[in-house]
Amino acid sequence: MKETDHGGKILVVSAHPEPRSLNAALTAFAVDHLRAAGHEVRVSDLYAMKWKATVDADDFPAGDEARLLGADRRLHVMDASEEATLSGRLAPDIAAEQDKLRWSDAVILQFPMWWFSAPAILKGWIDRVFTSGFAYGPKVPPPYGEGAPLSGRRALLSVTYGARERSFSDQGIHGRIEDILHPLQHGLFRFTGMAPLRPFTVPEANALPAEAFAAAREAYGRRLDALFTSAPVPFEAPERS
């Protein structure tokens, strides 16, 4: 991990449309708690930013010759994003988010679980910001582990969901929460070199009483205090027959 002798630099990415929501409250709590502990914090509130969630040719404003590749004149997203990234010609909103990631020592994604996944606006942030040539691709170090593009950073998911906690377990109807979050923990964080931490989750979030929120906030504070000291989630290699 990167050195944080005098506090770390933390990017919080928040994805909920309601500023009075539980997710917004958890975002505000995290920002205040981390700053009080001496960390620098930047926030990307995607709904407040009116973040554009879809990848298209406007993300790569480099002229037709650079972004429409191949004899078929189609948009080849990986090639176009890599060319725009490496030549410094990405759309300004994408470049600004990449600068925040470069600046950071740790990244926190705060979101509600919708249909067993992150909200579309957060998926769109990932799709647009983690371009070839920045987070992956043949012209950057190989994925996973030390040397990968975003290695040295820690990554924490803070997730709310409406079901009971036991529903996301080995015996639960939905299966393990670790399996549900695997695409982000492994396919995003570990793939780009970030060290995924054990997710922080708040169940039964649709009608959380005040005492339960107080307990969740206290538990979240403990997790934030250990952001740079807790052990990352170990990699579990798939079993081979």
C-alpha positions as CSV (number, residue, x, y, z in Angstrom):
1,M,0.0,0.0,0.0
2,K,1.0,3.6,-0.4
3,E,2.6,5.4,2.5
4,T,0.2,7.3,4.7
5,D,2.3,8.8,7.5
6,H,0.2,11.8,7.9
7,G,-3.2,10.5,6.8
8,G,-4.3,9.0,3.6
9,K,-6.0,10.4,0.5
10,I,-9.5,8.8,0.1
11,L,-11.9,9.0,-2.8
12,V,-15.6,8.3,-1.9
13,V,-17.9,7.6,-4.8
14,S,-21.5,7.8,-3.8
15,A,-24.4,6.5,-5.9
16,H,-27.9,7.3,-4.6
17,P,-30.5,9.7,-6.1
18,E,-31.9,10.9,-2.8
19,P,-29.8,13.3,-0.7
20,R,-31.7,12.4,2.4
21,S,-31.2,8.7,1.9
22,L,-29.3,6.2,4.2
23,N,-26.5,6.1,1.6
24,A,-26.2,9.8,1.6
25,A,-26.0,9.8,5.4
26,L,-23.3,7.1,5.3
27,T,-21.4,9.1,2.8
28,A,-21.5,12.2,4.9
29,F,-20.6,10.2,8.0
30,A,-17.6,8.7,6.3
31,V,-16.3,12.0,5.0
32,D,-16.6,13.7,8.4
33,H,-15.1,10.7,10.2
34,L,-12.2,10.4,7.9
35,R,-11.4,14.1,7.9
36,A,-11.6,14.2,11.7
37,A,-9.0,11.4,11.7
38,G,-6.6,13.5,9.6
39,H,-7.3,12.1,6.1
40,E,-7.9,14.1,3.0
41,V,-11.2,13.2,1.3
42,R,-12.6,13.9,-2.1
43,V,-16.2,12.9,-3.0
44,S,-17.8,12.0,-6.3
45,D,-21.5,12.2,-5.8
46,L,-22.6,10.8,-9.1
47,Y,-26.2,11.8,-9.0
48,A,-25.4,15.3,-7.9
49,M,-22.8,15.5,-10.6
50,K,-25.4,14.3,-13.1
51,W,-22.9,11.7,-14.3
52,K,-23.3,10.4,-17.8
53,A,-23.6,6.7,-17.4
54,T,-23.2,5.5,-21.0
55,V,-20.1,5.0,-23.0
56,D,-20.2,6.5,-26.5
57,A,-18.1,8.2,-29.1
58,D,-18.4,11.6,-27.3
59,D,-16.1,10.1,-24.5
60,F,-13.2,10.1,-27.0
61,P,-13.3,13.5,-28.7
62,A,-10.3,13.0,-30.9
63,G,-11.8,13.2,-34.4
64,D,-13.2,10.5,-36.6
65,E,-9.8,9.2,-37.7
66,A,-8.8,8.5,-34.1
67,R,-12.0,7.2,-32.6
68,L,-13.7,5.4,-35.5
69,L,-11.2,2.6,-36.1
70,G,-11.0,-0.2,-38.6
71,A,-12.2,-0.4,-42.2
72,D,-15.8,-0.9,-41.1
73,R,-15.7,2.6,-39.5
74,R,-17.3,1.3,-36.4
75,L,-16.5,2.6,-32.9
76,H,-14.1,0.1,-31.3
77,V,-14.4,1.1,-27.6
78,M,-11.3,-0.5,-26.2
79,D,-9.0,0.9,-29.0
80,A,-10.6,4.3,-29.0
81,S,-10.5,4.6,-25.2
82,E,-6.9,3.6,-25.2
83,E,-5.9,6.1,-27.9
84,A,-7.8,8.9,-26.2
85,T,-6.4,8.0,-22.7
86,L,-2.8,7.9,-23.9
87,S,-3.0,11.0,-26.0
88,G,-4.8,13.0,-23.2
89,R,-8.0,13.5,-25.2
90,L,-10.6,11.9,-23.0
91,A,-13.8,13.7,-22.2
92,P,-13.1,16.2,-19.3
93,D,-15.4,14.5,-16.8
94,I,-13.6,11.1,-17.3
95,A,-10.2,12.7,-17.1
96,A,-11.2,14.4,-13.8
97,E,-12.3,11.1,-12.2
98,Q,-9.1,9.4,-13.3
99,D,-7.1,12.2,-11.7
100,K,-9.0,11.5,-8.4
101,L,-8.1,7.8,-8.6
102,R,-4.4,8.7,-9.3
103,W,-4.5,11.0,-6.3
104,S,-6.1,8.5,-3.9
105,D,-4.6,6.0,-1.5
106,A,-8.0,4.3,-1.0
107,V,-11.4,4.2,-2.7
108,I,-14.8,3.7,-1.1
109,L,-17.8,2.9,-3.2
110,Q,-21.1,3.7,-1.4
111,F,-24.2,2.4,-3.0
112,P,-27.5,0.5,-2.5
113,M,-27.8,-3.0,-3.9
114,W,-30.3,-2.9,-6.7
115,W,-31.1,-6.2,-8.5
116,F,-28.0,-7.9,-7.0
117,S,-25.7,-5.3,-8.4
118,A,-24.7,-1.6,-8.2
119,P,-26.9,1.1,-9.6
120,A,-26.5,1.8,-13.3
121,I,-24.9,5.2,-12.7
122,L,-22.1,3.6,-10.7
123,K,-21.6,0.9,-13.3
124,G,-21.5,3.7,-15.9
125,W,-18.8,5.4,-13.8
126,I,-16.8,2.2,-13.9
127,D,-17.3,1.7,-17.6
128,R,-16.3,5.2,-18.5
129,V,-13.5,5.9,-16.0
130,F,-11.6,2.6,-16.1
131,T,-10.4,3.0,-19.7
132,S,-7.9,0.9,-21.6
133,G,-4.5,2.6,-21.2
134,F,-5.5,3.7,-17.7
135,A,-6.8,0.7,-15.7
136,Y,-6.0,-2.1,-18.0
137,G,-4.8,-2.9,-21.5
138,P,-1.7,-4.0,-23.4
139,K,0.2,-0.7,-22.9
140,V,0.0,-0.7,-19.1
141,P,1.4,-3.3,-16.6
142,P,-0.5,-6.7,-16.5
143,P,-3.6,-7.0,-14.2
144,Y,-3.7,-8.3,-10.7
145,G,-1.3,-7.7,-7.8
146,E,1.8,-5.5,-7.5
147,G,2.5,-3.4,-10.6
148,A,-1.0,-3.4,-11.9
149,P,-2.2,0.1,-12.9
150,L,-3.9,1.0,-9.6
151,S,-1.8,-1.1,-7.2
152,G,-1.0,0.3,-3.8
153,R,-4.6,1.5,-3.2
154,R,-7.1,0.0,-0.9
155,A,-10.7,-0.4,-1.8
156,L,-13.9,-0.7,0.3
157,L,-17.5,-1.4,-0.7
158,S,-20.1,0.1,1.6
159,V,-23.4,-1.4,0.5
160,T,-27.0,-1.2,1.8
161,Y,-29.7,-3.7,0.9
162,G,-33.3,-4.3,1.9
163,A,-33.2,-8.1,2.7
164,R,-32.3,-9.6,6.0
165,E,-28.7,-10.3,6.7
166,R,-29.2,-14.1,6.8
167,S,-30.6,-14.0,3.3
168,F,-27.1,-13.4,2.0
169,S,-25.3,-16.4,3.5
170,D,-24.3,-20.0,2.7
171,Q,-27.8,-21.1,3.7
172,G,-29.6,-17.9,2.6
173,I,-31.9,-17.7,-0.4
174,H,-29.7,-15.2,-2.2
175,G,-26.4,-16.9,-1.6
176,R,-23.2,-15.4,-0.1
177,I,-22.8,-11.7,-0.2
178,E,-19.2,-12.3,-1.1
179,D,-20.3,-14.1,-4.3
180,I,-22.8,-11.3,-5.2
181,L,-20.0,-8.7,-4.9
182,H,-17.3,-10.7,-6.6
183,P,-17.5,-8.8,-9.9
184,L,-16.5,-5.6,-8.0
185,Q,-14.1,-7.1,-5.5
186,H,-12.3,-9.3,-8.0
187,G,-13.2,-8.1,-11.5
188,L,-12.7,-4.4,-10.7
189,F,-10.5,-3.9,-7.6
190,R,-8.2,-6.9,-7.7
191,F,-8.0,-6.8,-11.6
192,T,-6.7,-3.3,-11.5
193,G,-4.3,-3.9,-8.6
194,M,-6.3,-2.4,-5.7
195,A,-6.5,-4.4,-2.5
196,P,-10.2,-5.2,-1.7
197,L,-11.2,-5.1,1.9
198,R,-14.1,-7.0,3.5
199,P,-17.3,-5.2,2.4
200,F,-19.2,-3.1,4.9
201,T,-22.9,-3.9,4.6
202,V,-26.1,-2.6,6.1
203,P,-29.1,-5.0,5.8
204,E,-32.8,-4.2,6.1
205,A,-32.0,-0.7,4.9
206,N,-35.4,0.1,3.6
207,A,-36.8,0.8,7.0
208,L,-33.8,1.2,9.3
209,P,-34.8,2.5,12.8
210,A,-32.7,5.2,14.5
211,E,-31.1,2.8,16.9
212,A,-30.1,0.4,14.1
213,F,-28.6,3.3,12.1
214,A,-26.6,4.4,15.2
215,A,-25.2,0.9,15.5
216,A,-24.4,0.8,11.8
217,R,-22.7,4.1,12.0
218,E,-20.6,3.0,15.0
219,A,-19.6,-0.2,13.1
220,Y,-18.8,1.8,10.0
221,G,-16.6,4.1,12.0
222,R,-14.5,1.1,13.2
223,R,-14.1,-0.1,9.6
224,L,-13.0,3.3,8.5
225,D,-10.5,3.5,11.3
226,A,-9.0,0.3,10.0
227,L,-9.0,1.3,6.3
228,F,-5.2,1.3,6.1
229,T,-4.5,-1.5,8.6
230,S,-7.0,-4.3,8.1
231,A,-6.0,-7.2,6.0
232,P,-7.3,-7.3,2.4
233,V,-9.6,-10.1,1.4
234,P,-7.4,-13.1,0.4
235,F,-7.6,-14.3,-3.2
236,E,-9.4,-17.6,-3.5
237,A,-8.2,-19.4,-6.6
238,P,-10.9,-21.4,-8.4
239,E,-10.9,-25.2,-7.8
240,R,-9.7,-27.2,-10.7
241,S,-10.9,-30.7,-11.4
